[in-house]
């Protein structure tokens, strides 16, 4: 039933977008593209996507233009992916987690404690390994163009810190609707509760869940810090946001146009790093004013040991193991 609704949504929105095409979009001189995402206009992601659009327009002398649609205006994250598949929109920003059902390789990014630290993460995301994973969905109608830092994911709860696995035992923790996230939380000791991100604040407020896991910005941008007062640096995952692009649109470009868009995307990714660091600092300071306590005395080694079965499963997977080993080898080369 949900699949039929999704197909209906995509079909209806495709017709709507076609009807709304402007003369400029049909011009032989200017290509106007649509790029939706689910963040608000003040979020670093939106600012970085605007920067990407400005760079593409500047580098192409005005012939490549992107119209940005924030706040989920064109549908949910899943719907935006499907619109990109069909070419109804040209690109979108999504979490790597949302792409797991399109390619199993994206699940690698959600493996807890995959990356040793932020430098290791950046090195992998800017390597040929990431490009191979980005290209794994080309036959599905889209591919990854670049990544945007989405921070380190940590546990935060209503009224108790999570320093040890015992502290997480029995707590209902909201997770993304991802098998990887569900398995991770269960192994770490919590009771995983899949839930749409937009429902988290109310669920925390009403006690439906005891906590969730995300980066520090959610405490302020989504008001979670009004309810969840203990933020524990478990640092269990570094999951990137990704800019994906319609294969249908990409194949219509000249080599020069592709080079311009790639360059603009990569520059916007680097631009985003600085914005993100500043946003994290602002969020921590604002959350502390709300009474949130940040706990760094977390036994991460104990949590790493608990999720080792997930690493072993990847190492024993003939298809995934080569990618996993390449990522781990990059840590040793640092």
Secondary structure, 3 states (H helix, E strand, C coil): CHHHHHHHHHHHHHHHHHHCCCHHHHCCCCEEEEEECCCCCCCHHHHHHHHHHHHHHHHCCCCEEEEEECCCCCCCHHHHHHHHHHCCCCEEEEEHHHHCCCCHHHHHHHCCCCCCCHHHHHHHHCCHHHHHHHHHHHHHCEEEEEEECCCCEEEEECCCCCCCHHHHCCCEEEECCCHHHHHHHHHHCCEEEECCHHHHHHHHHHCCCCEEEECCHHHHHCCHHHCCCEEEEEEEECCCEEEEEEHHHHCCCCHHHHHHHHHHHHHHHHHHHHHHHHHHHHHHHHHHHCCCEEECCCCHHHHHHHCHHHHHHHHCCCCCHHHHHHHHHHHHHC
